[in-house]
Amino acid sequence: MKIALIGQPNCGKSTLFNQVAGYRAETGNFSGTTVTFTETKVRVLGEVVQLVDLPGTYTLKGTNPAEREVFNYLLNNTVDVIIGVVDATRLAFGLELIIELIELGKPLVLALNMIDEAKRLGIEIDGNQLSKELGIPVLPLIASRGRGVKQVFVSALHEAKSNSIPQRLKFNPEIESYINALSNQSVFEFEQLPEEAEIIKILEADEYYQVTVIEKTPQLKKWLKQARKEYEKHYHQALEWDVSAQRHIHSENLLKIVVTEGKRTDTIRDHLDKFLLHPVYGYFFMAIILYIFFQFVYSVGSQLEGPVIAFFDWIEIWVTGQVKTGSLPAELLSGLVQGIAGGAGIVLPYLTPFLIGLGFLEDVGYLPRIAFLMDSLMHHLGLHGKAIVPLILGYGCNVPAVMSTRIMEEPRDRFITIALSTLVPCSACLAVVFGLVAYYLGPGLALGIYIYNLLFIGIVAGLLAKLAPEDSPGLILEIPPYRVPTIKSIFNRAWFQIKEFIFIAWPVLIGGSLTLALFNYFKLSKLLNAIASPLTWLLGLPKEVGLPLIFGILRKELTLIMLRQAVNTPDLGNALTQVQMVTFAVFVIFYIPCLATLVVIRKELGTKLALSIAGMTVVVATIAALLARLLSVLFL
């Protein structure tokens, strides 16, 4: 049995999924795209069912590829029941999607999420009456706290087993007459959805049916052309637009029946945006919040890095002391310990507080507000307002940042945004900036590097926009209300991403460390360092840095871990000057993105454009590092 979770963005759908999946899930791509869905198996009343979390969508018609794939999934996969998740504080918008889901003729359960937040706002929803009006179960839910989760899934299982098909809400008489007329014509076969569901999709000029049915059925195409002409003449509105308009009318009518607006309980959350989104003060508060965030990451990481590295240094001395000094086993054991130490002592101490802090900012609702504040800046740079979303995602990982550019309709905007996303320092670069610059030179300079990075991204964005000038449309962004995050949700999400590092990235780091040990033993390091020597000489870095930079293309954390081996000292303060530390860190955060990111860019844009972006990053990294070197000489 398969249950599909469907809902609009920010409705808490994925929070519900994670409550039952426990952050143990598999993510897959829709065929031929990089749009993702997430699947897991859950046990409901002793029965194991498959649960799929589909991308957030405002409509099944699909205004972008991600939304389009939701309908394609329902069209081409057997789904036994749908759980439609709706934000109870924005019931009118959510109901339009629920009405559209009812039209599909599949068992459906409506989960009213954030019902506690609705009550705080004075919104009382009569769930029983709404259930009668829609003909489906309507259940209250507080997904972030796990309340009502069991009841939602038990109800979904019951609806699936009883195959309860809800009756759709009727359109105006004219549209209903067209539905009946098409139902009586045998001009095409209904295969993937119930007859009425496919007829409605045909009437609203759905892209899939336009290609697969209408264009291939001349008789139907002619009939529709005449029907649309008559409808527009009679109602002064396009037939396909009025289908959506009718759903909106139904939603508004339902709201009048089931919603009672009482007294709103105002809290400090309701007044925060007066300051945090202020056109002047908003940027001041953003700077303070980000500074506190960076200070938190540095404080936790620096307290852990020193003792952990010292512990592994002791282990390395003891382990290598058991074998002959300078032998191959000694080199490999040293490389193994240093690879493990790099993950435990350099990456995890900074990655863990970073993910916890980022999760807090996301759950509390501040990240969309950063996007809102930065939107005007993106327009000054001649870039699409939506570009800010992938750029923010890039601070976590460049891979989802590149994939998220599918929300952008124009190829020009997608190319520029992907190019800029590769310049954003991901969480892997965090280990380099904090483990090197912050640890040895202080968190203020580490924050300065991030600001410096933003300035360079702005310059590159301006140059790329001038090379391909075009008006950039405005950003329509839904700002969610401030919410009190749960510790469980924040730590579970952080652990899910830390697990990815432990099982995917850490083995690569250890493998890279062992490879460097082999290169050192067989004297191959000198060859690769010689190949990279023109670059290291230009940047004023030790020649031993060449090999870590080459291997850093696999994973950015690898550059710092291998650097400790390359210069043959655990204390980088004895091997690099302050200027060299800054220059190295700046080059690493800008130059060629990791291999996984390059693969995704190639899939999105093709080999030629992927290589051009990789080449651009090397040029930008070199210029940025040279300028950073100059500034460091002057001010450090």
VEXDREN-2710 file (C-alpha; in Angstrom, 1 decimal):
% VEXDREN-2710
k/r/px/py/pz
1/MET/0.0/0.0/0.0
2/LYS/1.2/3.5/-0.9
3/ILE/0.3/6.8/0.8
4/ALA/1.3/10.1/-0.8
5/LEU/1.8/13.3/1.2
6/ILE/0.8/16.4/-0.8
7/GLY/0.6/20.0/0.3
8/GLN/1.6/23.5/-0.4
9/PRO/5.1/24.8/0.5
10/ASN/5.5/25.6/4.3
11/CYS/2.4/23.7/5.3
12/GLY/4.4/21.2/7.5
13/LYS/4.1/18.3/5.1
14/SER/7.7/17.3/5.3
15/THR/7.6/17.7/9.1
16/LEU/4.8/15.2/9.2
17/PHE/6.9/12.9/7.0
18/ASN/9.9/13.2/9.2
19/GLN/7.9/12.5/12.3
20/VAL/7.1/9.0/11.1
21/ALA/10.2/8.4/9.0
22/GLY/12.5/9.4/11.8
23/TYR/14.9/10.9/9.2
24/ARG/15.4/7.4/7.8
25/ALA/14.3/7.8/4.2
26/GLU/15.5/7.4/0.6
27/THR/15.5/10.4/-1.8
28/GLY/15.0/9.7/-5.5
29/ASN/14.7/11.7/-8.7
30/PHE/11.7/11.8/-11.0
31/SER/12.6/10.2/-14.3
32/GLY/14.6/12.6/-16.5
33/THR/14.7/15.4/-13.9
34/THR/16.6/16.4/-10.8
35/VAL/13.3/17.1/-8.9
36/THR/13.2/14.9/-5.9
37/PHE/10.7/13.0/-3.8
38/THR/11.3/11.2/-0.6
39/GLU/10.1/7.7/0.3
40/THR/10.1/5.5/3.5
41/LYS/8.3/2.6/5.0
42/VAL/6.1/3.0/8.1
43/ARG/4.1/0.6/10.2
44/VAL/0.4/1.6/10.7
45/LEU/-1.7/-0.7/12.9
46/GLY/0.9/-3.5/12.4
47/GLU/0.8/-3.1/8.6
48/VAL/3.9/-1.9/6.7
49/VAL/3.0/0.8/4.1
50/GLN/5.1/2.9/1.7
51/LEU/5.0/6.6/2.3
52/VAL/6.1/9.2/-0.3
53/ASP/6.6/12.9/0.4
54/LEU/6.1/14.8/-2.9
55/PRO/7.4/18.3/-3.5
56/GLY/5.3/21.2/-2.2
57/THR/2.9/22.5/-4.8
58/TYR/0.2/25.2/-5.0
59/THR/-1.7/23.4/-7.8
60/LEU/-1.7/20.2/-9.8
61/LYS/-1.5/22.1/-13.0
62/GLY/2.1/23.0/-12.2
63/THR/3.6/26.4/-12.6
64/ASN/7.2/25.0/-12.5
65/PRO/8.8/21.6/-13.1
66/ALA/8.7/20.6/-9.4
67/GLU/4.9/21.2/-9.2
68/ARG/4.4/19.5/-12.6
69/GLU/6.1/16.3/-11.3
70/VAL/3.6/16.0/-8.4
71/PHE/0.8/15.5/-10.9
72/ASN/3.0/13.2/-13.1
73/TYR/3.7/11.0/-10.1
74/LEU/0.0/10.6/-9.3
75/LEU/-0.7/10.0/-13.0
76/ASN/1.9/7.2/-13.4
77/ASN/2.1/5.5/-10.0
78/THR/-0.4/3.6/-8.0
79/VAL/-1.3/5.7/-4.9
80/ASP/-3.9/4.1/-2.6
81/VAL/-4.6/7.1/-0.5
82/ILE/-3.5/10.8/-0.4
83/ILE/-2.9/12.7/2.8
84/GLY/-3.5/16.4/2.0
85/VAL/-1.7/18.6/4.5
86/VAL/-3.0/22.1/4.9
87/ASP/-1.7/25.0/7.0
88/ALA/-4.7/25.8/9.2
89/THR/-3.6/29.5/9.4
90/ARG/-3.9/29.7/5.6
91/LEU/-6.9/27.4/5.1
92/ALA/-8.3/29.3/2.0
93/PHE/-5.2/28.6/-0.1
94/GLY/-4.9/25.0/1.1
95/LEU/-8.5/24.2/0.4
96/GLU/-8.1/25.0/-3.3
97/LEU/-5.5/22.3/-3.6
98/ILE/-7.6/19.8/-1.6
99/ILE/-10.6/20.5/-3.9
100/GLU/-8.3/19.7/-6.9
101/LEU/-7.1/16.5/-5.2
102/ILE/-10.7/15.4/-4.6
103/GLU/-11.3/15.7/-8.4
104/LEU/-8.7/12.9/-9.0
105/GLY/-11.1/10.3/-7.6
106/LYS/-8.7/8.8/-5.0
107/PRO/-9.2/8.2/-1.3
108/LEU/-8.2/11.3/0.6
109/VAL/-7.6/12.5/4.2
110/LEU/-7.3/16.2/5.1
111/ALA/-4.8/17.0/7.9
112/LEU/-5.2/20.4/9.4
113/ASN/-1.7/21.2/10.5
114/MET/-0.6/24.0/12.9
115/ILE/-4.1/24.0/14.4
116/ASP/-2.5/25.4/17.6
117/GLU/-1.2/28.4/15.7
118/ALA/-4.6/28.9/14.1
119/LYS/-6.2/29.1/17.6
120/ARG/-3.6/31.6/18.7
121/LEU/-4.6/33.8/15.8
122/GLY/-8.3/33.5/16.8
123/ILE/-9.2/31.1/14.0
124/GLU/-11.7/28.4/15.0
125/ILE/-12.2/25.7/12.3
126/ASP/-15.2/23.3/12.5
127/GLY/-13.5/20.1/11.4
128/ASN/-16.6/18.0/11.5
129/GLN/-18.6/20.4/9.3
130/LEU/-15.7/20.7/6.9
131/SER/-15.6/16.9/6.7
132/LYS/-19.3/16.8/5.8
133/GLU/-18.9/19.5/3.2
134/LEU/-15.9/17.8/1.5
135/GLY/-16.9/14.2/2.1
136/ILE/-13.5/13.2/3.5
137/PRO/-12.0/12.8/7.0
138/VAL/-10.6/16.0/8.4
139/LEU/-8.2/15.7/11.3
140/PRO/-6.4/18.2/13.5
141/LEU/-2.6/18.0/13.5
142/ILE/0.4/19.6/15.1
143/ALA/3.2/17.9/13.1
144/SER/6.1/19.7/14.8
145/ARG/5.1/18.2/18.2
146/GLY/3.8/14.9/16.9
147/ARG/0.2/15.5/18.0
148/GLY/-2.5/13.9/15.8
149/VAL/0.0/12.0/13.7
150/LYS/-1.2/8.5/14.5
151/GLN/-4.8/9.4/13.9
152/VAL/-4.0/10.9/10.5
153/PHE/-2.3/7.7/9.3
154/VAL/-4.9/5.3/10.9
155/SER/-7.6/7.3/9.1
156/ALA/-5.6/7.1/5.8
157/LEU/-5.2/3.4/6.1
158/HIS/-9.0/3.0/6.7
159/GLU/-9.9/5.2/3.7
160/ALA/-7.5/3.2/1.5
161/LYS/-8.9/-0.2/2.5
162/SER/-12.5/0.9/2.2
163/ASN/-11.6/2.6/-1.1
164/SER/-13.7/5.6/-0.1
165/ILE/-13.9/7.9/-3.2
166/PRO/-15.1/11.4/-2.4
167/GLN/-17.6/13.2/-4.6
168/ARG/-16.1/16.2/-6.3
169/LEU/-17.6/19.7/-5.9
170/LYS/-19.7/20.9/-8.8
171/PHE/-18.6/23.6/-11.2
172/ASN/-21.0/26.2/-12.7
173/PRO/-23.7/24.7/-15.0
174/GLU/-21.9/25.6/-18.2
175/ILE/-18.7/23.8/-17.2
176/GLU/-20.7/20.8/-16.0
177/SER/-22.5/20.7/-19.4
178/TYR/-19.1/20.4/-21.1
179/ILE/-18.0/17.7/-18.7
180/ASN/-21.2/15.7/-19.5
181/ALA/-20.8/16.4/-23.2
182/LEU/-17.3/15.0/-23.3
183/SER/-18.3/12.1/-21.1
184/ASN/-20.8/11.1/-23.8
185/GLN/-18.3/11.3/-26.6
186/SER/-16.1/8.3/-27.4
187/VAL/-13.3/10.4/-28.9
188/PHE/-10.6/9.2/-26.7
189/GLU/-9.9/6.5/-24.0
190/PHE/-9.6/7.3/-20.3
191/GLU/-6.7/5.2/-18.9
192/GLN/-4.7/6.7/-16.0
193/LEU/-7.3/8.6/-14.0
194/PRO/-11.1/8.3/-13.6
195/GLU/-13.1/9.7/-16.6
196/GLU/-14.3/12.9/-15.0
197/ALA/-10.8/13.7/-13.6
198/GLU/-9.3/13.5/-17.1
199/ILE/-12.1/15.5/-18.6
200/ILE/-11.5/18.4/-16.1
201/LYS/-7.8/18.3/-16.9
202/ILE/-8.6/18.5/-20.6
203/LEU/-11.0/21.5/-20.1
204/GLU/-8.3/23.4/-18.2
205/ALA/-5.8/22.8/-21.0
206/ASP/-3.5/20.7/-18.9
207/GLU/0.0/20.5/-20.5
208/TYR/0.1/16.7/-20.4
209/TYR/-3.3/16.1/-21.9
210/GLN/-2.7/18.9/-24.5
211/VAL/0.2/16.8/-25.9
212/THR/-1.0/13.3/-25.3
213/VAL/-4.7/13.6/-26.1
214/ILE/-5.9/16.9/-27.6
215/GLU/-3.2/17.2/-30.2
216/LYS/-3.6/13.6/-31.3
217/THR/-7.4/13.8/-31.5
218/PRO/-8.5/16.3/-34.2
219/GLN/-12.2/15.8/-33.4
220/LEU/-11.7/16.7/-29.8
221/LYS/-9.4/19.6/-30.6
222/LYS/-12.0/21.1/-32.9
223/TRP/-14.7/20.6/-30.3
224/LEU/-12.7/22.2/-27.5
225/LYS/-11.8/25.2/-29.7
226/GLN/-15.5/25.9/-30.3
227/ALA/-16.4/25.2/-26.6
228/ARG/-13.8/27.7/-25.4
229/LYS/-14.9/30.3/-27.9
230/GLU/-18.6/30.0/-26.8
231/TYR/-17.6/30.0/-23.1
232/GLU/-15.5/33.2/-23.4
233/LYS/-18.3/34.9/-25.3
234/HIS/-20.8/34.0/-22.7
235/TYR/-18.8/34.5/-19.4
236/HIS/-16.1/36.9/-20.7
237/GLN/-13.4/34.7/-19.3
238/ALA/-11.3/31.8/-20.6
239/LEU/-12.7/28.4/-19.8
240/GLU/-9.4/27.0/-18.5
241/TRP/-9.1/30.0/-16.1
242/ASP/-12.6/29.7/-14.9
243/VAL/-12.1/26.1/-13.8
244/SER/-9.5/27.3/-11.3
245/ALA/-11.7/30.3/-10.4
246/GLN/-14.5/27.9/-9.5
247/ARG/-12.2/26.1/-7.1
248/HIS/-11.4/29.4/-5.5
249/ILE/-15.1/30.3/-5.1
250/HIS/-15.7/26.9/-3.5
251/SER/-12.9/27.5/-1.1
252/GLU/-14.2/30.9/-0.1
253/ASN/-17.7/29.5/0.4
254/LEU/-16.4/26.7/2.6
255/LEU/-14.4/29.2/4.7
256/LYS/-17.6/31.1/5.5
257/ILE/-19.2/27.9/6.7
258/VAL/-16.5/26.3/8.8
259/VAL/-14.3/29.2/10.0
260/THR/-15.1/31.5/12.9
261/GLU/-12.7/34.4/13.6
262/GLY/-12.3/35.1/17.3
263/LYS/-10.0/37.3/19.3
264/ARG/-6.4/37.1/18.2
265/THR/-3.8/36.6/21.0
266/ASP/-0.9/38.9/20.1
267/THR/2.6/38.0/21.1
268/ILE/6.0/39.4/20.4
269/ARG/6.2/37.2/17.3
270/ASP/3.5/39.4/15.7
271/HIS/5.5/42.5/16.0
272/LEU/9.0/41.2/15.1
273/ASP/8.7/41.9/11.4
274/LYS/8.3/45.6/12.1
275/PHE/12.0/45.4/12.9
276/LEU/13.4/42.4/11.2
277/LEU/11.9/43.3/7.8
278/HIS/12.4/47.0/8.1
279/PRO/13.9/48.4/4.9
280/VAL/16.8/49.9/7.0
281/TYR/16.9/48.3/10.4
282/GLY/16.2/44.9/8.9
283/TYR/19.8/44.7/7.5
284/PHE/21.2/45.8/10.8
285/PHE/19.4/43.0/12.7
286/MET/20.3/40.5/10.0
287/ALA/24.0/41.3/10.5
288/ILE/23.6/40.9/14.3
289/ILE/21.8/37.6/13.9
290/LEU/24.4/36.2/11.5
291/TYR/27.2/37.4/13.7
292/ILE/25.7/35.6/16.7
293/PHE/25.2/32.5/14.5
294/PHE/28.9/32.5/13.4
295/GLN/30.1/33.2/17.0
296/PHE/28.0/30.2/18.2
297/VAL/29.6/27.9/15.5
298/TYR/33.1/29.1/16.3
299/SER/32.7/28.9/20.1
300/VAL/31.5/25.3/20.0
301/GLY/34.0/24.2/17.3
302/SER/37.1/25.8/18.7
303/GLN/36.4/24.4/22.2
304/LEU/36.3/20.9/20.6
305/GLU/38.9/21.1/17.9
306/GLY/42.0/21.5/20.1
307/PRO/41.4/18.6/22.5
308/VAL/40.2/16.2/19.8
309/ILE/43.2/16.9/17.5
310/ALA/45.6/16.5/20.5
311/PHE/44.0/13.2/21.4
312/PHE/44.4/11.8/17.8
313/ASP/48.0/13.2/17.7
314/TRP/48.7/11.1/20.7
315/ILE/47.1/8.1/19.1
316/GLU/49.1/8.6/15.9
317/ILE/52.4/8.7/17.8
318/TRP/51.5/5.5/19.7
319/VAL/50.2/3.6/16.6
320/THR/53.1/4.5/14.4
321/GLY/55.5/3.6/17.2
322/GLN/54.4/0.0/16.9
323/VAL/55.9/-0.3/13.4
324/LYS/59.2/0.6/11.8
325/THR/59.5/4.4/11.3
326/GLY/59.4/5.5/7.6
327/SER/57.9/2.1/6.5
328/LEU/54.8/1.8/4.3
329/PRO/52.7/0.5/7.2
330/ALA/53.8/3.5/9.3
331/GLU/52.8/5.9/6.6
332/LEU/49.4/4.2/6.0
333/LEU/48.7/4.1/9.8
334/SER/49.6/7.7/10.1
335/GLY/47.3/8.6/7.1
336/LEU/44.5/6.5/8.5
337/VAL/44.6/8.2/11.9
338/GLN/44.9/11.7/10.4
339/GLY/41.9/11.0/8.1
340/ILE/39.8/9.9/11.1
341/ALA/41.1/12.9/13.1
342/GLY/40.3/15.3/10.4
343/GLY/36.6/14.3/10.4
344/ALA/36.3/14.1/14.2
345/GLY/38.5/17.1/15.1
346/ILE/38.1/19.6/12.2
347/VAL/34.8/18.9/10.4
348/LEU/32.3/17.6/13.0
349/PRO/33.1/20.3/15.7
350/TYR/32.1/23.0/13.3
351/LEU/29.6/21.2/11.1
352/THR/27.4/20.1/14.0
353/PRO/26.7/23.5/15.6
354/PHE/26.4/25.0/12.0
355/LEU/23.6/22.5/11.1
356/ILE/21.9/23.0/14.5
357/GLY/22.0/26.8/14.1
358/LEU/20.9/26.7/10.5
359/GLY/18.0/24.3/11.5
360/PHE/17.0/26.7/14.2
361/LEU/16.9/29.7/11.8
362/GLU/14.9/27.7/9.3
363/ASP/12.4/26.3/11.8
364/VAL/11.8/29.7/13.5
365/GLY/11.1/31.2/10.0
366/TYR/14.0/33.6/9.6
367/LEU/15.6/32.2/6.5
368/PRO/12.7/33.3/4.2
369/ARG/13.1/36.8/5.7
370/ILE/16.7/36.9/4.7
371/ALA/15.6/36.0/1.2
372/PHE/13.1/38.9/1.3
373/LEU/15.7/41.4/2.5
374/MET/18.2/40.3/-0.1
375/ASP/15.7/40.3/-3.0
376/SER/16.1/44.0/-3.8
377/LEU/19.9/43.5/-3.9
378/MET/19.4/40.7/-6.5
379/HIS/17.5/43.1/-8.7
380/HIS/20.2/45.7/-8.5
381/LEU/22.5/43.1/-9.8
382/GLY/20.1/42.4/-12.7
383/LEU/19.2/38.9/-11.4
384/HIS/16.0/37.1/-10.9
385/GLY/14.6/37.6/-7.4
386/LYS/14.1/33.8/-7.0
387/ALA/17.9/33.4/-7.3
388/ILE/18.2/34.1/-3.6
389/VAL/16.6/30.8/-2.6
390/PRO/19.3/28.5/-4.3
391/LEU/22.1/30.8/-2.9
392/ILE/20.8/30.4/0.6
393/LEU/20.6/26.6/0.1
394/GLY/24.2/26.7/-1.1
395/TYR/25.4/27.4/2.4
396/GLY/24.3/24.0/3.4
397/CYS/25.3/22.1/0.2
398/ASN/25.8/23.2/-3.4
399/VAL/24.1/20.1/-4.8
400/PRO/20.5/20.9/-3.7
401/ALA/21.3/24.6/-4.4
402/VAL/21.9/23.7/-8.1
403/MET/18.9/21.4/-8.2
404/SER/16.6/24.1/-6.8
405/THR/17.2/26.4/-9.7
406/ARG/14.5/24.4/-11.5
407/ILE/12.1/26.9/-10.0
408/MET/13.4/29.4/-12.5
409/GLU/11.8/29.5/-15.8
410/GLU/14.4/31.1/-18.0
411/PRO/17.6/29.3/-19.1
412/ARG/19.6/32.5/-18.7
413/ASP/18.5/32.9/-15.1
414/ARG/19.2/29.2/-14.3
415/PHE/22.7/29.4/-15.8
416/ILE/23.7/32.5/-13.8
417/THR/22.2/31.3/-10.6
418/ILE/23.9/27.9/-10.9
419/ALA/27.2/29.7/-11.6
420/LEU/26.8/31.9/-8.5
421/SER/25.7/28.9/-6.4
422/THR/29.0/27.2/-6.9
423/LEU/30.7/30.3/-5.4
424/VAL/28.7/30.0/-2.2
425/PRO/30.8/28.4/0.6
426/CYS/29.0/25.2/1.5
427/SER/29.2/23.4/4.9
428/ALA/32.3/21.6/3.7
429/CYS/34.1/24.9/3.2
430/LEU/33.0/25.8/6.7
431/ALA/35.6/23.3/8.0
432/VAL/38.3/25.2/6.1
433/VAL/37.2/28.7/7.1
434/PHE/36.6/27.9/10.8
435/GLY/39.2/25.1/11.2
436/LEU/41.9/27.3/9.8
437/VAL/41.1/31.0/9.9
438/ALA/38.7/31.2/12.8
439/TYR/40.8/28.8/14.9
440/TYR/44.1/30.6/14.4
441/LEU/43.1/34.1/13.6
442/GLY/39.7/34.5/15.3
443/PRO/36.0/34.3/14.3
444/GLY/35.8/38.0/13.2
445/LEU/38.2/37.4/10.3
446/ALA/36.2/34.2/9.4
447/LEU/33.0/36.2/9.2
448/GLY/35.0/38.8/7.2
449/ILE/35.8/36.1/4.6
450/TYR/32.1/35.2/4.3
451/ILE/31.3/38.9/3.7
452/TYR/34.2/39.1/1.3
453/ASN/32.7/36.1/-0.5
454/LEU/29.3/37.9/-0.8
455/LEU/30.9/40.9/-2.3
456/PHE/32.7/38.9/-4.9
457/ILE/29.5/37.0/-5.7
458/GLY/27.8/40.3/-6.2
459/ILE/30.5/41.5/-8.6
460/VAL/30.4/38.2/-10.6
461/ALA/26.6/38.4/-10.7
462/GLY/26.7/41.9/-12.1
463/LEU/29.2/40.9/-14.8
464/LEU/27.2/37.8/-15.8
465/ALA/24.0/39.9/-15.9
466/LYS/25.7/42.4/-18.2
467/LEU/26.8/39.7/-20.5
468/ALA/23.2/38.5/-20.8
469/PRO/21.1/41.6/-20.0
470/GLU/17.4/41.0/-19.3
471/ASP/14.7/42.4/-17.1
472/SER/14.4/40.4/-13.9
473/PRO/10.9/39.7/-12.7
474/GLY/9.9/40.2/-9.1
475/LEU/10.0/37.6/-6.4
476/ILE/6.7/36.2/-5.0
477/LEU/7.8/34.7/-1.7
478/GLU/5.5/33.3/1.0
479/ILE/6.8/34.4/4.4
480/PRO/5.7/31.9/7.0
481/PRO/4.8/33.0/10.5
482/TYR/7.4/32.8/13.3
483/ARG/7.2/29.5/15.0
484/VAL/8.7/28.0/18.1
485/PRO/11.0/25.2/16.9
486/THR/11.2/21.9/18.7
487/ILE/14.5/20.6/19.9
488/LYS/13.7/17.2/18.5
489/SER/13.1/18.5/15.0
490/ILE/16.3/20.6/14.9
491/PHE/18.5/17.8/16.2
492/ASN/16.9/15.1/14.1
493/ARG/17.5/17.2/10.9
494/ALA/21.0/18.0/11.9
495/TRP/21.7/14.3/12.7
496/PHE/20.3/13.3/9.3
497/GLN/22.9/15.5/7.5
498/ILE/25.7/14.6/9.9
499/LYS/24.9/11.0/9.1
500/GLU/25.5/11.8/5.4
501/PHE/28.9/13.2/6.3
502/ILE/29.8/10.2/8.4
503/PHE/28.8/7.5/5.9
504/ILE/29.5/9.3/2.6
505/ALA/32.0/12.1/3.0
506/TRP/34.1/10.8/5.9
507/PRO/35.2/7.6/4.1
508/VAL/36.3/9.9/1.2
509/LEU/38.4/12.0/3.6
510/ILE/40.0/8.9/5.0
511/GLY/40.6/7.5/1.5
512/GLY/42.2/10.8/0.5
513/SER/44.4/10.8/3.6
514/LEU/45.5/7.3/2.8
515/THR/46.2/8.2/-0.8
516/LEU/48.3/11.1/0.3
517/ALA/50.3/8.8/2.5
518/LEU/50.9/6.5/-0.4
519/PHE/52.0/9.5/-2.6
520/ASN/54.4/10.6/0.1
521/TYR/55.9/7.2/0.5
522/PHE/56.4/6.6/-3.2
523/LYS/57.6/10.2/-3.7
524/LEU/54.7/11.1/-6.1
525/SER/53.6/14.2/-4.1
526/LYS/56.5/16.2/-5.6
527/LEU/55.2/15.5/-9.1
528/LEU/51.7/16.8/-8.4
529/ASN/53.0/19.7/-6.4
530/ALA/55.2/20.6/-9.3
531/ILE/52.2/20.6/-11.6
532/ALA/50.3/23.0/-9.3
533/SER/53.4/25.0/-8.5
534/PRO/52.6/27.9/-10.9
535/LEU/49.3/28.5/-9.0
536/THR/50.8/28.0/-5.5
537/TRP/53.7/30.4/-6.4
538/LEU/51.3/33.0/-7.7
539/LEU/49.3/32.8/-4.5
540/GLY/52.4/32.8/-2.3
541/LEU/51.5/29.4/-0.8
542/PRO/54.0/26.6/0.1
543/LYS/54.5/24.2/-2.8
544/GLU/53.2/21.4/-0.6
545/VAL/49.7/22.9/-0.8
546/GLY/49.3/21.8/-4.4
547/LEU/48.3/18.3/-3.7
548/PRO/45.6/19.1/-1.2
549/LEU/44.1/21.6/-3.6
550/ILE/44.0/19.0/-6.4
551/PHE/42.3/16.4/-4.1
552/GLY/40.0/19.1/-2.7
553/ILE/37.9/18.8/-5.9
554/LEU/36.6/15.5/-4.4
555/ARG/35.5/17.1/-1.1
556/LYS/36.4/20.6/0.1
557/GLU/37.1/19.4/3.7
558/LEU/39.8/17.2/2.3
559/THR/42.0/20.2/1.5
560/LEU/42.4/21.1/5.2
561/ILE/42.8/17.5/6.3
562/MET/45.4/16.7/3.6
563/LEU/47.1/20.1/4.3
564/ARG/48.1/18.9/7.8
565/GLN/49.7/15.9/6.3
566/ALA/51.3/17.7/3.5
567/VAL/53.1/20.2/5.7
568/ASN/53.9/17.4/8.2
569/THR/52.6/19.2/11.3
570/PRO/49.3/19.2/13.2
571/ASP/49.8/22.8/14.1
572/LEU/49.2/24.8/10.9
573/GLY/50.2/27.9/12.7
574/ASN/53.8/26.7/12.5
575/ALA/53.6/26.0/8.7
576/LEU/51.5/28.9/7.3
577/THR/51.7/32.6/7.9
578/GLN/48.5/34.6/8.6
579/VAL/48.5/35.9/5.1
580/GLN/48.9/32.4/3.7
581/MET/46.0/31.1/5.8
582/VAL/43.6/33.8/4.5
583/THR/44.8/33.3/0.9
584/PHE/44.4/29.5/1.1
585/ALA/40.9/29.7/2.7
586/VAL/39.7/32.3/0.1
587/PHE/40.9/30.2/-2.8
588/VAL/39.3/27.0/-1.5
589/ILE/35.8/28.5/-1.0
590/PHE/35.8/29.9/-4.6
591/TYR/37.5/27.4/-6.7
592/ILE/36.1/24.3/-8.6
593/PRO/33.0/22.9/-6.7
594/CYS/33.2/19.3/-5.4
595/LEU/32.8/16.4/-7.8
596/ALA/29.1/15.8/-6.7
597/THR/28.2/19.4/-7.6
598/LEU/29.9/19.1/-11.0
599/VAL/28.0/16.0/-11.8
600/VAL/24.7/17.7/-11.0
601/ILE/25.6/20.8/-13.0
602/ARG/26.5/18.6/-16.0
603/LYS/23.1/16.9/-15.7
604/GLU/21.3/20.3/-15.5
605/LEU/23.2/22.3/-18.1
606/GLY/25.3/19.9/-20.2
607/THR/29.0/19.2/-20.3
608/LYS/30.1/22.4/-22.1
609/LEU/28.4/24.8/-19.7
610/ALA/29.5/22.7/-16.7
611/LEU/33.1/23.0/-17.8
612/SER/32.7/26.7/-18.4
613/ILE/31.4/27.2/-14.9
614/ALA/34.3/25.2/-13.5
615/GLY/36.8/27.3/-15.4
616/MET/35.1/30.5/-14.2
617/THR/35.4/29.4/-10.6
618/VAL/39.2/28.9/-11.0
619/VAL/39.6/32.4/-12.5
620/VAL/37.4/34.0/-9.8
621/ALA/39.2/32.1/-7.0
622/THR/42.6/33.2/-8.2
623/ILE/41.6/36.9/-8.5
624/ALA/39.8/36.8/-5.1
625/ALA/42.7/35.0/-3.4
626/LEU/45.3/37.5/-4.9
627/LEU/43.2/40.4/-3.7
628/ALA/42.8/38.8/-0.2
629/ARG/46.5/38.2/-0.1
630/LEU/47.1/41.9/-0.8
631/LEU/44.6/43.1/1.8
632/SER/46.1/40.7/4.4
633/VAL/49.6/42.0/3.8
634/LEU/48.3/45.5/4.3
635/PHE/46.1/45.0/7.4
636/LEU/47.2/41.8/9.2
END
